[in-house]
Structure formats: structure tokens, C-alpha cells
């Protein structure tokens, strides 16, 4: 059960109400030449009573390793 820190309502953390939120960050050209830091992701729910956002925990993005045989733009005709 989650508990809203604003109104005190307790509610279950069900998958249908879950979403992923991210921190504010740079966009556009500022992001292209800025730092390489990524915005943090968070598991988030909204309180069904007052609508306040409940951030449950930081979320790590999935790691997908690139296989050695995979190349971007690999052309079979070459």
C-alpha cells in the first residue's frame, strides 16, 4: 500500500495506475552540446483522492548490450 503524504489516503500500487516520470532536463541544442548526464527516471503513481504525484523510487533504464555482429546501417549488398 502507498500512502499520500499530502492527504493521508492509502491506496494499492496497481499496474494500471503506474507510470514513469523523468526529471526536468535540457532539450534541443543545449542537450546536444551540454553534459552527458541523463535525466533520472522514477516509478510514479497519482493519489486517487487528491491527485498528488507519489514518486515511489528511482528507476534505472534497461541495459541492452550491442552484439558484436550488429552494426548500425549494416548493408547486405556491400
N, C-alpha and C positions, 0 to 999 in steps of 0.2 A: 504494500500500500504506500502511496505517496501522500504527503501532507503539504498543503499550500501554506507557505509562510505568511501570507497576507490575511486570508480569511479563516484558515484552520481546517478547511474541508479535507477529508481523507478520501482518496479515490484509488481504484486499481490502475496499475500501469498496463493497459492493454495495447496490443499491437496496432489496432485500428486508430488509436489516438496519438501514436508515436510519430515524431518527425525529427529530422536532423537540421539543426541550426548552425550557422557559422558566424564567427566574429566579423566585425567590420574590417575591411582591408582596402588596399589600393587597387584601383582598376585602370584600365587603359594604358596610356604611355607611362604613367607613374609606376605601374606594376612591371612593365617591360624592362625599365632601367633601374628599378628600385632593388630592394633587398630580395633574397631568395626565400625568405620566411613565408610559410604557408599559413593561412588563416586556420584557427582551431575549429574543430567540429564538435558539436555537443548533442547528446541524446536529450530530447526535449518533449515535454507534454504541456498542454494548457489546462488550467484548473477548470472543471466543468461548472463551477459555481460563479467565480468572479472573472475568469478568463485570463488570469495572470500566467505568464510563462514560467514553467518549472524546468530549470536546467538540472538534469539528473547527474550527468557525468561527462567528462571529455571523451570524445570518440576518436580513435585512430582510423585513418583510412586504410583500405585493404591493400596489401602489397601483392603485386602481380609481377613476378620476375620475367624478364625477356629471355626467351630461349636463344641460344647462340645461332641457330639456323634461321631465325626470323629477322628480316631486315625491313625497314620501312621503305615502301616503294619497290620491293623486290619484283623484278620483271622476268618471267619465264623465257621470253624471246631473246634475252641478252646472252 
